Amino acid sequence: MKKIILFFLLFTNIFSQSNRETRAVWLTTNFRLDWPPQTFDAEKQKSALEEIFIDLHKKNFNTVYFQVLSKNTALYKSEIIPFSPYISGIVGDTTTYDPLQLAIDLARKYGLEIHAWVNVVRIYSGSEENIFRHSKHISNIHPEWAMKTGEKEDEISYWLNFGIPEARNYMVQVISEIAQKYDIDGIHMDFLRYPDTKFDDSQTYSLMKTDSLSLGDWRRENLNKFVQQLSENIRQFDKTIKLGAAPFGIYKNLKEARGSESYFSVFQDSRNWIAKGWLDYLTPQIYWDINRNPRFDVLAEDWVKNSDRKNIVLGIAAYKPDVYSGMSEMIEISRKVGASGVSFFRYNFIKDFHFNEFDHFSYPTAMPWLSNSIVSSILKLHVDFEDDKPNSFTILWEKDDSTTAKYFSFYEISDNSDLKSKTLLSLLPVNSNSISLTMPKPKQILNKFQILTVDELWNESDSSVGFVEVEIPVLKYFLDNEPKPISFATKNGDFIQIHFFSKHNEEIAISENENKQESSVISANFGWNIFSLKLANFTSGELILTGKSSSQKLKLRF
């Protein structure tokens, strides 16, 4: 049995499925910027990655763009390209663990959606010669596909010539391998562009152009063909995977948002990619603040207005100080303009940021065009109590073996007369079949919970089923038998600790004896109550507790 322990008072996440919002972060592995750490100790690497996922879970994030393909090396087990040296120090190492599979397992454990982030057209940058010289690097297998850009040593990079159909086919094959082999939620494409207008592909253009297309239109069409081919290829074997890309933040210049235009400067016709249904979302890199041109809010509204009803997740440059100071306002702007959510570049720059706006958990924004399947429901719920702990119990369940669920959502129904008034206490891994709870101070006899299945698109099963009622036996005993209150007070250092059972939610006045005015007032809940009082305020060894609404009195000695 996989048992999940939940201490009842620790979770207060109010949740509604209608209020969905993508909260994403780019987790950068290129140059080891966010992960892995500067060590080849596998256990330290694994521990560091889990710490990141734990932190994102605590921050109420729900999506990770985990970088698995950069410099044309893989942080996954590939039959096509060499393994990254960032794990063991050896390019092409086949003996180490699988980082992508580890990230997937952690994502499922902590309730996060995971997208495999891939660098598409840029195949090398930097100075790591052990990568560039490796025999399986694509620049050595097909040097005619790789084109060098930049003149200064620190600016040199290599890009696939996407005017060559075979080069595009190759990258379709690389990315499709990831989607086929791994249980990922999405593919997130970066560097899906040309490097700049100076890219020297004139010879390829003269050989390959058709229909008298201009150079710019031809380049855009090359990227369009790639996106269409990749989408159609992946959809053949996975119709629910989310396909997305991160274009430059300015599509075309606007009055208050002028700069490098992605349509003209790097030939990204990204709005065509979502209009044609090839991609499901865009995460435009709107890497500017809200005060100066180009303005974040102007660009955010422009992208949403031209979304063609697909998801627009606004990319935010957390690494820029002038942007960092305005991130809270940018989250509010994203909600105001109707964006699907936000994504932050990159993890290390937000790990110390407190996201007040993410005060409760949310599922990622829906993509209803991807699926209309019915999610199966939970079967046969029952409750077991621990004999020596009357306020502790375990809810157990069985599920349909044919379910395609990824998680179970566990709710408390706070108002039995209003089933919509519920709180999401936890997301549970799909291989769990029980959850144990402790209610130190139960407020009512009958407590109602609900367990639903959640599929890979965050759709929940039928909300009219999956309920279980838990009757707290100790409370029922006291109410049925109307005993005298069980109460006592003890000295503990400089404090008096009082324990008592209350049959009401009410304020309790405390005085030293019946002839003195109240010296303290506490708010008691129905059920067991424990309070500490300063010993110096009470010297007689006696306390009088008086219920302000019930007028019932309780005398305690200490």
Protein Blocks (a to p, Z undefined) as FASTA:
>chain_A
ZZddddfklpccdcdfklgcdddddddfeholmbccddfbfklmmmmmmmmmmmmmmnop
abdcddfbghhiacbdcfkbccdfklnopghiakbccfklmmmmmmmmnopacdddddfk
lnbecjdfklmmpmklmklmmmmlpccedjbfklgccdddfkbmklmmmmmmmmmmmmmm
pccfbdcdehiacfblmlccklmmmmmgghhiafklmmmmmmmmmmmmmmmmmmmmockb
ccdddddfblbdcfklgcddfklmnopafklmmmnomambdcdddfbcfkbccdfklmmm
mmmmmnnopacdddddfkbmklmmmmmmmmmmmmmnopabdcdddfklmmmpccfklmbc
cdddddfklpccdcdddehiaddddfklmkbccddddddfkbcbfbdcddddfblklmkl
ccdfbdcdfkbcbdcdddfbacbfbdcdddddddfkopacdfkgoiacdddfklmmmmmn
opadddddddehjaccdddddfbdcdddddfblkbccfbdcdddedjddddddfklpmno
pacdddfklopacdddZZ
